[in-house]
């Protein structure tokens, strides 16, 4: 989300940049319990822990798009394993969205 927000801030899609930043904030607030201005707050769960962030449909749809965007970029620079992981996560999110009646591409 950081990269996407930065690229879109420079390239002109401010709404997308703002939405990406809102997802980042939600992650910090819900998962890492980060509090601005509080030193030492915020730590990500261990890699083997499953977390269920609560996002809006628009945030989830952007997440799906961002995962594909950066997977394609990763493939272009030879980071195929990372790209495959991003696409696997994208597929899982799309599956869950579709299970709830949300169409995602």
Backbone torsions as a table, in degrees:
resi	resn	phi	psi	omega
1	UNK	NA	-36.3	178.8
2	UNK	-59.4	-48.7	-179.2
3	UNK	-62.1	-44.3	-178.5
4	UNK	-63.4	-44.5	178.5
5	UNK	-61.5	-41.3	-179.9
6	UNK	-65.5	-47.0	-179.8
7	UNK	-60.9	-45.2	-177.0
8	UNK	-72.1	-29.0	175.9
9	UNK	-64.8	-41.3	-179.7
10	UNK	-74.5	-40.3	-174.1
11	UNK	-90.5	-1.3	167.5
12	UNK	107.4	-6.2	178.9
13	UNK	-94.2	81.6	-175.2
14	UNK	-63.9	-35.4	179.2
15	UNK	-63.2	-43.9	178.0
16	UNK	-64.2	-42.2	178.6
17	UNK	-60.8	-44.5	179.5
18	UNK	-64.7	-40.5	179.0
19	UNK	-65.3	-41.3	177.2
20	UNK	-60.7	-43.5	178.2
21	UNK	-64.6	-34.0	178.8
22	UNK	-66.8	-33.4	177.2
23	UNK	-68.4	-42.9	178.0
24	UNK	-59.5	-46.1	178.8
25	UNK	-61.1	-41.9	179.5
26	UNK	-61.4	-40.4	178.0
27	UNK	-61.9	-46.5	178.4
28	UNK	-63.0	-44.7	-177.1
29	UNK	-66.8	-43.0	-172.6
30	UNK	-89.6	-33.3	-172.0
31	UNK	-104.4	-45.7	-175.1
32	UNK	-95.4	-11.2	-179.1
33	UNK	54.6	45.9	179.6
34	UNK	-81.8	135.4	177.4
35	UNK	-121.6	116.5	-179.8
36	UNK	-54.2	134.6	176.8
37	UNK	82.9	-1.2	179.6
38	UNK	-107.1	104.1	-179.6
39	UNK	-59.1	138.7	176.9
40	UNK	84.5	-7.3	177.9
41	UNK	-78.7	152.1	174.7
42	UNK	89.9	111.7	171.1
43	UNK	-148.8	136.9	-179.1
44	UNK	-74.5	150.4	177.1
45	UNK	-65.8	161.1	176.6
46	UNK	-58.8	151.7	-176.7
47	UNK	-57.4	-25.4	-177.7
48	UNK	-89.5	0.0	179.9
49	UNK	-89.0	134.7	177.3
50	UNK	-89.3	129.1	177.6
51	UNK	-120.6	153.1	-178.5
52	UNK	-126.6	81.8	179.5
53	UNK	-67.1	147.7	177.2
54	UNK	-100.8	115.4	-179.7
55	UNK	-128.4	162.0	174.0
56	UNK	-75.3	165.9	176.7
57	UNK	-58.4	-44.0	179.8
58	UNK	-59.7	-39.7	178.5
59	UNK	-66.5	-42.4	178.2
60	UNK	-63.8	-41.5	-179.7
61	UNK	-65.3	-38.6	175.6
62	UNK	-65.9	-39.6	178.4
63	UNK	-57.1	-44.3	178.4
64	UNK	-60.7	-44.9	-179.2
65	UNK	-65.7	-43.5	-179.6
66	UNK	-63.3	-41.5	178.8
67	UNK	-60.0	-41.5	178.5
68	UNK	-70.0	-41.5	179.9
69	UNK	-56.9	-47.8	-175.7
70	UNK	-81.2	-22.5	171.9
71	UNK	-66.2	-43.6	177.8
72	UNK	-62.2	-41.5	178.2
73	UNK	-64.4	-42.4	178.1
74	UNK	-60.4	-42.2	177.2
75	UNK	-60.1	-40.8	-178.2
76	UNK	-62.8	-30.9	-178.8
77	UNK	-102.9	10.8	174.6
78	UNK	87.1	11.6	178.4
79	UNK	-93.2	63.9	-172.4
80	UNK	-67.4	-36.0	179.4
81	UNK	-65.8	-43.4	178.2
82	UNK	-64.4	-42.6	178.8
83	UNK	-60.9	-40.3	178.9
84	UNK	-65.1	-39.2	178.2
85	UNK	-65.9	-40.8	179.1
86	UNK	-64.1	-40.4	179.2
87	UNK	-70.2	-34.1	176.6
88	UNK	-65.1	-44.7	177.4
89	UNK	-62.9	-42.5	177.3
90	UNK	-57.0	-46.1	179.4
91	UNK	-60.8	-43.4	179.4
92	UNK	-62.7	-42.6	179.5
93	UNK	-65.1	-45.2	178.8
94	UNK	-59.7	-42.5	179.2
95	UNK	-59.3	-43.5	179.7
96	UNK	-68.1	-40.6	178.2
97	UNK	-62.1	-44.6	-179.8
98	UNK	-64.8	-34.8	177.2
99	UNK	-62.7	-23.2	178.7
100	UNK	-102.2	13.0	175.1
101	UNK	82.9	13.7	180.0
102	UNK	-99.1	127.8	178.3
103	UNK	-87.1	120.8	176.5
104	UNK	-128.6	148.9	-176.6
105	UNK	-107.5	NA	NA
